[in-house]
């Protein structure tokens, strides 16, 4: 008993020693900018990992304790059964011993009486023969000896059973004590392990909320939204164009190519291709690759539409508001037809051809209004009635968006099936002459997309947080470089890299504080390079400290975290203009 007790006492003391300091750690669920959220997520995850490391050996020991308790319990039950059997055997032995003693007592009494009432000499001389006398005497002695043996054997057996019973009872008492102690201590351990697990659950919740908040901040600043031509007003304005005069020099502005997701069909690209004489089929194959255009799909197929019940697929497509019908009057009927096929295919894929959930009616799916759009759009829908995009007998999930900026990214248009099916759409420069034609002959540019090359400084609601243009002074651009130093080279608190002012809150660095870390005071020049994969590769600045080159992705992050107001980059494919 001594060793198990010492082992359990040692376990409990070590559990308190190691587990409680981890539980005492804090995990702050609040953050005001993406980088701060990222850092706090890291700290919370570290706390979770520390708790897991501290908890694991004790969880393993608890499992061993639970196993020991089960073994103790089983052994106690076995002993109780054995003790019961021994008690029954003792009772039976005692009865047998009583019987032997009774018989022996009677025989001894009779023998004693005969020994006094009968003279052995008389018996000897009265016997028929000496042999007969001796046999009688021997018989009597043998009976007495057998009685002695039976009595002795039974007494020894009963004594042995009693000793075994006492030993078993002691063992049972010992095991019962150990089991009781193990139960009591295991309950304490269960409580501690439960508290540790509950704390981990709390940490997981905080990590989840921080991640969601971080993503919401990044979404608001970088514009990772789903939109199309027909959903959002063109929002073109003088200040967002490169020919805008901010009234100071040098002036710098970040211009994004395209928005928002760059996958599937570019609506403005389709418009430009239609104007260039391409058919709907040519446009669809350009953006979706090796697809089959099935022209006899069941026009009566029913799908569910959120808030409006079920309807046939053709009625649904006539009520899609994703591309201006006026394009049909401007040489863009092929683009409208391509859009109708894409919208029809997308809805059928989304709803699993009517067997899955209802499709939503906003930009997260497709913009639907419960009235036919009419005009050239309905003409395009009727022209393509029953046309659906297929690959290997499966409906293609045909994504589309307003403007890609002249470069289309690849995606798996059959990934929604989750069965390993693959249709990787092509990635390519969306121009009439490939990479060499970007940007001059990009189809979106020829179609006049206001999002092809744009300086973003307002939110979707029109809020600009006090900035009425996207242009920065040389000192403000140097401030972005100092933010980049903190984010990627260290030396400061990256959680404080957030825009100054009341727009985003938090505890942002002042310009002077950042300058004391990064040491850049002004920017006088800039140039960029592009990769073949459709992103900005490097940004090179001329500063008061000389030339500095930054990777395109690093500058993208630093810019979106520090640029004032809602000034932001919406694409990894961008340029920095100087005036």
C-alpha positions in Angstrom: 0.0 0.0 0.0 2.8 2.4 0.7 4.2 2.6 -2.8 0.9 3.3 -4.6 0.0 6.0 -2.0 3.3 7.7 -2.4 3.0 7.5 -6.2 -0.5 9.1 -6.2 0.5 11.8 -3.7 3.5 12.7 -5.8 1.2 12.8 -8.9 -1.2 15.3 -7.3 1.6 17.6 -6.1 3.3 17.7 -9.5 -0.1 18.3 -11.3 -0.7 21.4 -9.1 2.8 22.6 -9.6 2.8 22.3 -13.4 -0.8 22.9 -14.4 -1.8 25.9 -12.3 0.8 28.4 -13.6 -0.5 27.7 -17.2 -4.1 28.2 -16.2 -3.1 31.5 -14.7 -1.9 32.9 -18.1 -4.2 35.4 -19.7 -5.4 35.4 -23.3 -6.8 38.8 -24.3 -9.8 38.4 -26.7 -9.7 42.0 -28.0 -7.7 43.5 -30.8 -8.0 46.6 -33.0 -6.0 45.7 -36.1 -4.9 42.7 -38.1 -1.4 42.5 -36.8 -2.4 42.8 -33.2 -5.0 40.1 -33.7 -2.3 37.9 -35.2 0.0 38.4 -32.3 -2.7 37.7 -29.8 -3.7 34.6 -31.6 -0.1 33.4 -31.4 0.0 34.1 -27.7 -3.4 32.3 -27.1 -2.2 29.4 -29.2 1.0 29.2 -27.2 -1.0 29.2 -24.0 -3.2 26.4 -25.4 -0.1 24.4 -26.4 1.5 24.9 -23.0 -1.7 23.7 -21.3 -1.8 20.7 -23.6 1.8 19.8 -22.8 1.2 20.2 -19.0 -2.0 18.3 -19.1 -1.0 15.3 -21.3 1.2 13.4 -18.8 -1.5 13.9 -16.1 -4.2 12.7 -18.5 -2.1 9.6 -19.1 -1.6 9.1 -15.4 -5.3 9.6 -14.8 -6.0 6.8 -17.4 -3.6 4.6 -15.4 -5.4 5.5 -12.2 -8.7 4.7 -13.7 -7.3 1.3 -14.9 -5.9 0.6 -11.4 -9.3 1.4 -9.8 -10.9 -1.1 -12.2 -8.3 -3.7 -11.4 -8.7 -3.1 -7.6 -12.5 -3.3 -7.9 -12.3 -6.6 -9.9 -9.8 -8.0 -7.4 -12.0 -7.0 -4.4 -15.0 -8.7 -6.0 -12.9 -11.9 -6.6 -11.7 -11.8 -2.9 -15.3 -11.3 -1.7 -16.4 -14.4 -3.6 -13.4 -16.4 -2.3 -14.1 -15.2 1.3 -17.7 -16.3 0.9 -16.6 -19.7 -0.3 -14.1 -20.0 2.5 -16.7 -19.1 5.1 -19.1 -21.7 3.7 -16.3 -24.3 3.8 -15.4 -23.3 7.4 -19.1 -23.7 8.4 -19.2 -27.1 6.7 -15.9 -28.1 8.3 -17.1 -27.0 11.7 -20.2 -29.2 11.2 -18.1 -32.1 10.2 -15.8 -31.6 13.1 -18.8 -31.4 15.5 -20.0 -34.7 14.0 -16.6 -36.4 14.4 -16.3 -35.1 18.0 -19.7 -36.4 18.9 -19.0 -39.9 17.5 -15.6 -39.9 19.1 -17.0 -38.8 22.4 -19.6 -41.6 22.4 -17.0 -44.2 21.5 -14.6 -42.9 24.2 -17.4 -43.0 26.8 -18.4 -46.5 25.8 -14.8 -47.6 25.8 -14.4 -46.0 29.2 -17.5 -47.7 30.6 -16.4 -51.0 29.3 -13.0 -50.6 30.7 -14.4 -50.2 34.2 -17.2 -52.8 33.9 -15.2 -55.5 32.3 -12.0 -56.9 33.5 -9.6 -57.5 30.7 -8.4 -60.7 32.4 -12.0 -61.9 32.5 -12.4 -61.0 28.9 -9.2 -62.8 28.2 -10.1 -66.0 30.0 -13.7 -65.9 28.8 -12.9 -65.5 25.2 -13.1 -68.4 22.9 -9.6 -67.9 22.1 -6.7 -65.6 22.7 -6.9 -64.5 19.0 -10.5 -63.4 19.3 -9.6 -61.3 22.4 -6.7 -59.7 20.7 -8.8 -58.9 17.6 -11.5 -57.3 19.7 -9.0 -55.3 21.6 -7.2 -54.2 18.4 -10.5 -53.2 16.8 -11.4 -51.0 19.7 -8.0 -49.4 19.6 -8.1 -48.8 15.8 -11.5 -47.1 16.2 -10.1 -44.8 18.8 -7.1 -44.0 16.6 -9.3 -43.3 13.6 -11.4 -41.0 15.6 -8.3 -39.2 16.7 -7.1 -38.9 13.2 -10.5 -37.6 11.9 -10.8 -35.1 14.7 -7.2 -33.9 14.1 -7.6 -33.6 10.3 -10.9 -31.8 10.6 -9.6 -29.4 13.2 -6.5 -28.6 11.1 -8.7 -28.0 8.0 -11.0 -25.7 9.9 -8.0 -23.8 11.4 -6.4 -23.5 7.9 -9.7 -22.2 6.4 -10.0 -19.7 9.2 -6.4 -18.5 8.6 -7.0 -18.2 4.9 -10.3 -16.4 5.5 -8.6 -13.9 7.8 -5.8 -13.4 5.2 -8.3 -12.7 2.5 -10.3 -10.3 4.6 -7.1 -8.4 5.4 -6.2 -8.3 1.7 -9.7 -7.1 0.9 -9.5 -4.4 3.5 -6.1 -3.2 2.1 -7.4 -3.1 -1.5 -10.6 -1.4 -0.4 -8.5 1.3 1.3 -6.2 1.7 -1.7 -9.2 1.8 -4.0 -10.9 4.4 -1.8 -7.7 6.6 -1.8 -7.3 6.2 -5.5 -10.9 7.1 -6.1 -10.6 10.2 -3.9 -7.4 11.4 -5.5 -8.5 10.5 -9.0 -11.6 12.6 -8.5 -9.3 15.6 -7.7 -7.3 14.8 -10.8 -10.4 14.5 -12.9 -11.5 18.0 -11.7 -8.1 19.5 -12.5 -8.0 17.8 -16.0 -11.5 19.0 -16.6 -10.6 22.6 -15.6 -7.6 22.4 -17.9 -9.8 21.1 -20.8 -12.4 23.8 -20.1 -9.7 26.5 -20.2 -8.4 25.1 -23.5 -12.0 25.3 -24.8 -12.1 28.9 -23.7 -8.8 29.6 -25.5 -10.1 27.9 -28.6 -13.1 30.2 -28.5 -10.9 33.3 -28.1 -8.6 32.2 -30.9 -11.7 31.7 -33.1 -13.0 35.2 -32.3 -9.6 36.8 -32.8 -9.2 35.0 -36.1 -12.7 36.2 -37.2 -11.9 39.8 -36.1 -8.6 39.7 -37.8 -10.2 38.5 -41.0 -12.9 41.2 -40.8 -10.3 43.9 -40.5 -8.4 42.6 -43.4 -11.6 42.2 -45.5 -12.6 45.8 -44.7 -9.1 47.1 -45.7 -8.1 44.9 -48.6 -11.5 44.3 -50.1 -11.7 40.5 -50.2 -15.4 40.7 -51.2 -17.5 39.1 -53.8 -18.9 41.6 -56.3 -19.8 41.9 -59.9 -20.8 44.6 -62.4 -24.5 44.4 -61.8 -24.3 44.5 -58.0 -22.1 47.5 -57.1 -22.3 51.0 -58.8 -19.3 51.8 -61.0 -18.0 54.1 -58.3 -15.7 55.8 -60.7 -14.6 59.2 -59.6 -11.9 61.7 -60.5 -9.8 61.2 -57.4 -9.4 57.4 -58.0 -7.8 58.0 -61.5 -4.1 58.4 -62.0 -4.6 61.8 -63.7 -5.9 63.3 -60.5 -4.0 66.3 -59.1 -3.7 66.1 -55.3 -2.2 69.6 -55.1 1.2 68.6 -53.7 4.4 67.0 -55.0 5.9 64.5 -54.7 2.7 62.5 -54.4 2.4 58.7 -54.3 -0.7 56.5 -54.8 -1.2 52.8 -54.9 -3.3 51.6 -57.9 -4.8 48.1 -57.9 -5.4 46.1 -61.1 -8.8 44.6 -60.8 -11.2 43.6 -58.0 -12.1 41.4 -56.3 -11.3 37.6 -56.7 -9.7 37.3 -60.2 -11.1 33.8 -60.9 -13.5 32.5 -63.5 -15.0 34.8 -66.1 -14.1 38.5 -66.1 -17.3 40.3 -66.9 -15.6 43.3 -68.4 -13.1 40.9 -70.1 -16.1 39.1 -71.7 -17.5 42.5 -72.8 -14.2 43.4 -74.4 -14.0 40.0 -76.1 -17.5 40.3 -77.4 -16.6 43.7 -78.9 -13.6 42.1 -80.5 -16.0 39.6 -82.3 -15.7 36.6 -80.1 -18.8 34.3 -79.6 -20.3 33.3 -76.3 -18.8 29.8 -76.7 -15.3 31.3 -77.3 -15.6 33.5 -74.3 -16.7 30.6 -72.0 -13.9 28.4 -73.2 -11.3 31.2 -72.8 -12.2 31.6 -69.1 -13.2 28.0 -68.1 -10.9 25.9 -70.2 -11.8 22.4 -71.4 -15.5 22.5 -70.8 -18.4 21.0 -72.8 -21.3 23.3 -73.5 -24.4 21.2 -73.2 -27.3 22.8 -75.1 -30.3 20.6 -74.1 -30.4 20.8 -70.3 -33.9 20.4 -68.8 -35.3 23.9 -68.8 -38.0 22.8 -66.2 -35.4 21.8 -63.6 -36.5 23.1 -60.3 -34.1 24.8 -57.8 -34.6 26.4 -54.4 -34.1 30.2 -54.0 -33.8 31.6 -50.5 -36.9 33.5 -49.6 -38.8 32.7 -52.8 -39.2 28.9 -52.8 -38.7 26.7 -55.8 -38.8 27.7 -59.5 -37.5 26.4 -62.8 -34.0 27.3 -63.7 -34.9 29.4 -66.7 -37.2 31.7 -64.7 -34.4 32.0 -62.1 -31.8 33.1 -64.7 -34.1 35.7 -66.2 -34.1 37.4 -62.7 -30.4 37.6 -62.3 -29.0 41.1 -62.1 -25.3 40.6 -62.7 -24.5 42.3 -66.0 -25.9 45.5 -67.6 -28.4 44.7 -70.3 -27.3 47.9 -72.1 -24.2 46.0 -73.1 -26.3 44.2 -75.6 -26.7 47.5 -77.5 -23.0 48.2 -77.4 -21.7 45.1 -79.2 -21.8 42.9 -76.1 -24.6 40.4 -76.8 -22.0 37.5 -76.8 -20.9 38.7 -73.3 -24.6 38.6 -72.1 -25.0 35.1 -73.5 -21.8 33.9 -71.8 -23.0 35.4 -68.6 -26.4 33.7 -68.9 -24.7 30.3 -69.3 -22.3 31.0 -66.4 -25.2 32.1 -64.1 -27.3 29.0 -65.0 -24.4 26.6 -64.5 -23.4 28.3 -61.2 -26.9 28.0 -59.8 -27.2 24.4 -60.8 -23.8 23.6 -59.2 -24.6 25.5 -56.1 -27.9 23.7 -55.5 -26.6 20.3 -56.7 -29.1 20.5 -59.6 -32.0 21.3 -57.2 -31.2 18.5 -54.6 -29.1 20.7 -52.3 -29.8 23.8 -50.4 -31.4 27.0 -51.6 -29.2 29.5 -53.4 -28.8 32.9 -51.7 -29.9 36.0 -53.5 -27.0 38.5 -52.8 -23.4 38.9 -54.0 -22.3 35.9 -51.9 -24.1 33.8 -54.5 -25.8 35.6 -57.4 -27.8 38.8 -57.2 -31.5 37.8 -57.7 -34.5 40.0 -57.8 -38.0 38.6 -57.9 -38.8 40.1 -61.3 -37.6 39.4 -64.8 -34.9 41.8 -65.8 -36.1 41.9 -69.4 -34.5 43.6 -72.3 -31.3 42.3 -73.9 -30.7 40.2 -70.8 -33.8 38.1 -71.2 -33.0 37.9 -74.9 -29.6 36.4 -74.0 -31.2 34.0 -71.6 -33.6 32.8 -74.3 -30.8 32.6 -76.8 -29.0 30.2 -74.5 -31.9 28.2 -73.1 -30.7 24.9 -71.8 -27.0 25.8 -72.2 -24.9 24.5 -69.3 -21.2 24.1 -68.8 -20.1 20.4 -68.2 -16.9 18.6 -67.5 -16.9 14.8 -67.4 -20.6 14.8 -67.0 -20.6 17.2 -64.0 -21.9 20.7 -63.8 -19.1 23.3 -63.7 -19.2 25.8 -60.8 -18.6 28.8 -63.1 -17.3 31.7 -61.0 -17.2 35.2 -62.4 -16.5 38.7 -61.2 -16.2 42.2 -62.6 -12.5 42.7 -63.3 -9.4 40.7 -62.9 -6.9 43.5 -63.8 -5.8 41.7 -66.9 -4.6 38.4 -65.2 -6.9 35.4 -64.6 -6.0 33.0 -61.7 -6.7 29.3 -61.9 -9.2 27.5 -59.7 -10.8 24.1 -59.6 -14.3 24.5 -60.9 -15.4 21.0 -59.7 -14.0 21.4 -56.1 -17.6 21.8 -54.8 -18.2 18.1 -55.4 -15.7 17.1 -52.8 -15.1 13.8 -54.6 -11.7 14.5 -56.2 -13.1 15.8 -59.4 -10.9 18.4 -61.1 -11.3 21.1 -63.7 -8.5 23.6 -63.2 -9.4 26.7 -65.2 -6.6 28.3 -67.1 -4.4 31.1 -65.6 -3.4 33.6 -68.3 -2.9 37.3 -69.2 -6.3 38.4 -70.4 -5.2 40.3 -73.5 -5.1 39.8 -77.2 -1.4 39.1 -77.2 -0.5 37.5 -73.8 1.9 39.0 -71.3 3.3 41.4 -73.9 -0.1 43.0 -74.4 -0.6 43.8 -70.7 -1.8 46.4 -70.1 -2.4 48.2 -73.5 -4.5 45.4 -75.1 -6.2 44.0 -72.0 -9.8 43.2 -72.9 -11.0 44.8 -69.6 -9.2 48.0 -70.4 -10.6 48.0 -74.0 -14.1 47.5 -72.4 -13.6 50.5 -70.2 -13.7 48.8 -66.8 -13.5 51.4 -64.0 -11.9 48.8 -61.8 -9.1 47.8 -64.2 -6.7 50.4 -62.7 -8.0 52.2 -59.6 -6.8 54.0 -56.5 -9.1 52.9 -53.6 -9.7 55.2 -50.8 -13.3 54.7 -49.8 -15.3 51.8 -48.3 -18.3 50.1 -49.9 -20.5 52.5 -48.0 -18.7 55.5 -49.4 -17.0 56.3 -46.0 -13.4 57.6 -46.6 -12.5 58.3 -43.0 -11.6 61.8 -43.8 -9.5 61.1 -46.9 -10.9 62.4 -50.2 -8.2 60.9 -52.5 -5.7 58.0 -52.4 -2.6 60.2 -52.7 0.2 60.2 -50.0 3.0 62.7 -49.4 6.7 61.5 -49.4 6.6 61.6 -45.6 3.4 59.5 -45.5 4.9 56.9 -47.8 8.0 56.8 -45.6 5.7 56.1 -42.7 4.5 53.0 -44.6 8.2 51.9 -45.0 8.7 52.4 -41.2 5.7 50.2 -40.6 7.2 47.6 -42.9 10.4 47.7 -40.8 8.4 47.0 -37.6 6.3 44.2 -39.2 9.1 42.4 -41.0 12.4 43.4 -39.4 11.3 43.7 -35.8 12.3 46.4 -33.2 8.8 47.5 -32.3 5.3 46.4 -31.4 3.7 45.1 -34.6 0.3 45.2 -33.0 0.5 49.0 -33.1 0.9 49.1 -36.8 -2.5 50.5 -37.7 -3.8 53.7 -39.3 -3.7 56.8 -37.2 -6.9 58.6 -36.5 -10.3 57.5 -35.2 -11.3 55.4 -38.2 -9.8 52.1 -36.9 -9.2 52.8 -33.2 -6.6 50.9 -31.3 -3.3 52.4 -30.1 -1.4 53.2 -33.4 2.1 54.4 -33.5 2.5 58.1 -34.2 4.6 59.0 -37.3 7.5 60.1 -35.0 7.4 56.9 -33.1 7.6 54.8 -36.2 10.3 57.0 -37.7 12.4 56.5 -34.6 12.3 52.7 -35.3 12.5 52.6 -39.1 14.5 55.7 -39.7 12.9 56.6 -43.0 12.0 60.3 -43.2 10.9 60.7 -46.8 10.4 59.0 -50.2 11.4 60.7 -53.5 10.9 58.0 -56.1 9.4 54.5 -56.7 9.4 51.7 -59.3 7.8 48.2 -59.5 8.4 44.9 -61.2 5.8 42.2 -62.0 6.0 38.4 -62.0 4.8 36.1 -64.8 2.3 34.8 -62.3 0.2 38.0 -62.3 1.4 39.7 -59.1 3.6 42.6 -58.2 7.0 41.1 -57.5 9.0 44.0 -55.9 8.6 47.6 -55.0 11.7 49.8 -55.0 11.7 53.2 -53.2 14.3 56.0 -53.4 14.5 57.4 -49.9 16.5 59.8 -47.7 18.4 56.6 -46.7 19.0 55.4 -50.2 17.3 52.7 -52.3 15.2 50.0 -50.6 13.5 47.1 -52.4 10.6 45.3 -50.8 8.7 42.2 -51.9 5.3 42.9 -53.4 3.4 40.8 -50.8 5.2 42.4 -47.8 4.5 45.9 -49.0 0.9 45.0 -49.7 0.5 43.9 -46.1 2.3 46.9 -44.6 0.4 49.3 -46.9 -3.0 48.0 -46.0 -2.2 48.0 -42.2 -0.8 51.5 -42.0 -2.2 53.6 -44.9 -4.5 56.3 -43.6 -8.2 56.2 -43.7 -9.6 53.6 -46.1 -6.8 53.9 -48.6 -6.0 50.3 -49.6 -4.8 47.9 -52.2 -7.4 45.5 -53.5 -5.2 43.2 -55.5 -1.7 41.6 -55.3 -1.3 43.0 -58.8 -0.7 46.7 -58.4 1.4 49.8 -59.3 2.7 52.8 -57.3 2.2 56.1 -59.2 4.3 59.2 -58.5 3.4 62.8 -59.4 
